[in-house]
């Protein structure tokens, strides 16, 4: 009797262990913002390290669409800044936001193409379901040229990518306005009107 129970118990125990490790390795997919109370493992990457909510310097909103585009798709931040990225999925399909270097993103995208069902969850990525929001907080503590992308199969290949320049204080004067504006809907008529208001003497 014992000899029959022990193998079964061992199999159940291994299954439970495997499931637990998978959950830790991949986390939930297609969620809204990361759980603020969740323990974030901080690991230095070439493009920075996970940031703390109470150290956020500013918020940048990134919109995602089914045209496989991010808006904005070019950003500039200063070395040492902690940025809260808020991702808004305006489309009807799942999208991702993954920070990294071009070689790292290429490698990860190749793995995703080979194993389409592969799940992944790291502090530098967000998985955002249709009409939902996502969030990551990241500290850019190293200067350089970095990228962000949606690595879902077909999305990356269709050009769903963006660029981030991390510069020193003396180089930040050319920081794009789009990276510093408060959040605004792209259909906000008052915002559009303000941008096309002619100066005296101009003709439309």
C-alpha positions in Angstrom: 0.0 0.0 0.0 2.8 2.4 1.0 4.7 1.6 -2.1 1.7 2.7 -4.3 1.1 5.9 -2.4 4.7 7.2 -2.3 5.2 7.5 -6.1 1.9 9.3 -6.5 2.7 11.7 -3.7 6.1 12.3 -5.2 4.6 13.1 -8.6 2.0 15.5 -7.0 4.8 17.2 -5.1 6.9 17.7 -8.2 4.0 19.1 -10.1 3.2 21.6 -7.3 6.9 22.6 -7.2 7.0 23.1 -10.9 3.9 25.2 -10.9 5.2 27.3 -8.1 8.5 27.9 -9.9 6.7 28.8 -13.2 4.6 31.4 -11.4 7.6 32.9 -9.9 9.5 32.9 -13.1 6.7 34.3 -15.3 4.1 36.0 -13.2 0.7 37.0 -14.5 0.2 38.0 -18.1 -1.9 40.8 -19.6 -2.5 42.5 -16.2 -2.9 46.2 -15.6 -0.2 48.0 -13.6 2.3 45.9 -11.6 1.1 45.3 -8.1 2.5 48.1 -6.1 2.9 45.8 -3.1 4.7 43.1 -5.0 8.4 42.4 -4.2 10.4 43.6 -7.2 13.8 41.9 -7.7 16.3 44.7 -8.6 18.9 43.6 -11.1 21.3 46.0 -12.7 20.9 46.0 -16.5 22.8 47.8 -19.2 19.7 50.1 -19.5 19.2 50.7 -15.8 17.5 49.2 -12.8 14.0 48.8 -11.3 13.0 52.1 -9.6 11.1 52.9 -6.4 7.7 54.6 -6.5 8.6 57.2 -4.0 11.7 58.2 -6.1 9.8 58.9 -9.4 10.9 62.1 -11.1 8.2 62.3 -13.7 5.6 60.2 -15.6 5.6 59.5 -19.3 2.5 58.1 -21.0 3.0 55.6 -23.8 0.0 54.7 -26.0 -0.1 51.4 -27.9 -2.2 50.7 -31.0 -3.0 47.8 -33.3 -1.2 49.7 -36.1 1.9 48.3 -34.2 3.1 51.7 -33.1 4.0 53.4 -29.8 3.2 57.1 -29.2 5.6 58.7 -28.5 8.2 56.4 -30.0 11.3 58.5 -29.3 12.2 59.7 -25.7 15.0 61.4 -24.0 15.7 61.2 -20.2 18.5 62.3 -18.0 21.0 60.0 -16.3 19.7 59.3 -12.8 16.0 59.9 -13.6 13.4 57.5 -12.3 10.6 57.4 -14.8 7.1 56.0 -14.2 5.9 54.7 -17.6 2.1 54.5 -17.9 1.1 52.3 -20.9 -2.4 52.7 -22.4 -3.5 50.0 -24.9 -5.8 51.7 -27.3 -6.1 48.5 -29.5 -8.1 45.3 -29.5 -5.2 42.9 -28.9 -2.5 42.3 -26.3 0.6 44.5 -26.5 3.8 44.7 -24.5 6.4 47.3 -23.6 9.8 45.9 -23.0 12.9 48.0 -22.3 16.4 46.8 -23.4 19.2 47.1 -25.8 18.7 46.3 -29.5 20.7 43.0 -29.3 18.8 41.9 -26.2 15.4 42.7 -27.7 16.4 40.9 -30.9 17.4 37.8 -28.9 14.2 37.8 -26.9 12.1 38.3 -30.0 13.7 35.3 -31.6 12.9 33.2 -28.6 9.3 34.4 -28.7 9.0 33.5 -32.3 10.4 30.0 -31.6 8.2 29.5 -28.5 5.1 31.7 -29.1 3.4 30.5 -25.9 6.4 31.5 -23.7 5.5 33.8 -20.8 7.8 36.3 -19.3 7.6 39.0 -16.6 10.4 41.3 -15.5 10.5 44.8 -13.9 11.4 46.3 -17.3 8.4 45.0 -19.1 4.6 45.4 -19.1 1.9 43.2 -20.7 -1.2 45.3 -21.4 -4.6 43.8 -22.4 -6.9 45.6 -24.8 -8.3 48.9 -23.4 -6.3 48.4 -20.2 -3.3 50.2 -18.7 0.1 49.0 -17.6 2.9 50.6 -15.6 6.6 50.2 -14.8 9.0 52.3 -12.8 12.5 52.4 -14.0 15.7 54.2 -13.1 18.0 55.1 -15.9 21.4 55.1 -14.2 23.6 54.7 -17.2 23.9 56.9 -20.3 23.4 55.4 -23.7 21.0 54.7 -26.5 18.3 52.1 -25.6 15.2 50.7 -27.1 11.7 49.5 -26.2 9.5 47.1 -28.1 6.5 44.9 -28.2 8.0 41.4 -28.5 4.7 39.5 -29.3 5.2 37.5 -32.4 4.5 39.6 -35.5 4.4 42.9 -33.6 8.1 43.4 -33.3 8.6 42.3 -36.9 6.0 44.9 -37.9 8.0 47.7 -36.4 6.4 48.1 -32.9 9.6 49.6 -31.5 10.8 52.9 -29.9 14.0 54.6 -28.8 15.2 56.1 -25.6 18.3 58.4 -25.3 19.7 58.6 -21.8 21.9 61.7 -21.6 23.9 63.7 -19.0 22.6 67.0 -17.6 24.6 69.1 -20.1 23.0 67.3 -23.0 19.4 67.4 -21.9 18.4 70.8 -23.4 17.1 69.2 -26.5 14.8 66.9 -24.6 11.6 66.5 -26.7 8.5 68.3 -25.4 6.4 65.2 -26.0 8.3 63.4 -23.2 7.6 66.2 -20.7 4.0 67.1 -21.5 1.3 66.1 -19.0 -0.9 63.3 -20.2 -3.5 64.3 -22.8 -5.8 62.4 -25.0 -4.8 62.6 -28.7 -8.4 63.6 -29.5 -8.4 66.5 -27.0 -9.7 69.4 -29.1 -8.3 72.1 -26.7 -4.9 70.6 -27.0 -5.1 70.5 -30.8 -6.3 74.1 -30.9 -3.4 75.3 -28.8 -0.9 73.6 -31.1 -2.3 75.2 -34.3 -3.0 78.7 -33.0 -1.5 81.1 -35.5 0.7 84.0 -34.6 -0.1 87.5 -35.6 0.6 88.0 -39.3 0.5 84.2 -40.1 -1.9 82.9 -42.6 -3.6 79.5 -42.4 
